Amino acid sequence: MNNTLFSAWKIKNLQIKNRVVMAPMDQYSAKSDGKITQWHYHHYLSRAIGQVGLIIIECSAVCEDGRISDADLGIWSDDHIEGLKSVVQACHQYGTKVIIQIGHSGRKCECSVDEILAPSSIPFSENSKIPKEMNTQDIKNIIKSFKEAGIRALKAGFDGIEVHGAHGYLISEFLSPLCNTRNDEYGKDRSRFLREILEALRSVLPQDFLLSLRVSARDYDQDGNDIKDVIHLLEPIKHLFDVLNVSTGGVISTNIKVYPGYQIECARILKEKLCIPCIGGGLITDSMMANKLIASDVVDAVFLARELLINPYWPIQAALELNQKIELPIQYERGRYLYS
């Protein structure tokens, strides 16, 4: 029997009620110390009420100087745990699973710090700061920060962690030849930094704790990574993560031709070649399209981003349009009859 968009999805021991995933989207609404605000609480809770199966909390910085902006969420301190826990507990009331994306901005850091870090001393653009090329101690420090962030995510009650290895931020920079020109072991093996982060997380997380990886499958540059390169980089370390969240771009500034589902083919190929569950998407808004992608086993789940910003109740609407079973909050049951 084929799965549908509203079939349950099990990864390891984590049971997710449907295949609708909320992509991590920075809200740039955190306090200056990286703590959540009421905006975050209501923002995520409304999508849980709207019956999203899996929410991925926006990228939370593992270091204070690793934020993208001064208004980014953080997970570099134990002081962040209680606020994050309140969001997780609220979303769990509506049967939604919640994982947190953790990362470091690298050379794309725009917060008010004197020094930014990158694998090589190559700025993102003409107007960007010139980053410091990381030495071995810098690398060890950041790996330790990821490890400690993993412990905090566990204490906050998250159902899993997503490591942000996409969009030209620090891990993505190490993976791409466009910004990693090192001559040491972290340049000769561009996946080594990622591998050591994943190994550090695995060393402190329960065996059945979900670990997701988000990657950019294409750099959109002839000298950068394409799907075959990403397969080569990930094949030796795929045992360290449980699901791949597939995106593209962000390493350099370039024009990308976008359309509904423009990143799906990358996810399909990575799913097939790496034999690992994949989440795919890219400007998807149509319920029939999303359902077909699952039913035809192109991807295991579909992420929505901008559509969920506009319509937090998209999953309810989609299930009713597709005549698929969905549990509604009892307060909303009267609305079901509009689709009967």
C-alpha positions, 0 to 999 in steps of 0.5 A: 500500500502506498503512503500518502501525505497523511500517512504516519512516518516512523524514523527510528523510534520516532512516530510522526503523524504525517509527512508534512514538515515545517522547514526551519525559517529564521524569524530574527525575533530573538532577544539579544541574548538568544532567548526565545520571545512570545513571538516564537512561542505563538509562531510554532504553536500555531503550526502545531495546532494546524497539524504539521507533523514535524516542526524543525525549529529555526537554526539556533546558534551553538556559539554566541559569535556563530549567529547569523544576526544579533536577533537569532536564537541561541543554544550556546547556554543552559539559560536557553533551555527553559524557553525552548522547552516551553515551545516543545511542550506546547507543540507536543500537546497537539501531537506534533514532533519537534526537532531543533536545527543547530548551526554556526553562521561561519563567514555569513555572520552578520552579528556585531562581533569583531571576528568571524570564522571560516575554513578559509579566509575568503569573504562571502561577498565584496561587502562581507567581512574577511573571515579568519581561517580557522586553526585546529583549536578553533575547529575543536572549540566549535565541535565541542559547542555542537556537542554541548548544544546537543546535550541542551537540546536533549534537556529541552525535550526535543524529539531530535536535532538537525545539523545545519550543513546547508546554505553556505554557513560554516559546515556547508563552507567546509563541504564546498570547494568554493570556500574551503581551500585548506591544505590540511586534513579538513581541506583534503577531506571536506566532510571531516569537520561534519563527521567529527560534529556528528560523531561528537553528537552521537557520543552524548545522545541516546542511540534512538535519538533522531539526528537529521542533516540538512545539506545543499545538494548544489552550489550552482557553480561549475567549480562548486559541489553538485549532487554527485559531489555531495553523494561522494562526501556523504556516503562514508558518513551516512551511518551517522545521521538518520534522515537527510533534509535536502536543499540547494544553494547559499554558498555563493550569491547567484541567481537560481531558477526557482519553481514549485518543487525545484529541489525535489529531484536532488532529494530523489537522487540522494534518497536513491543513491544513499539509501536514506530517508529524505525530506524534499521541497522548495516552494511547494504549495499544492496539496495534490503535488505534495501527496503525489511526491509521497505516494510515488516514493520520490521523497519520504516527507515534504517540507513547506516554508513560505506557505506555512508562514502565510497559512499555518493551517495548511495541513488541515486544509490539505487533508480535507482537500485530499479527503484524507483522515486528519484529527482536528482540534475539537474546537475546529471540528465544525469546519470539517463539514465545509469539505464534506 
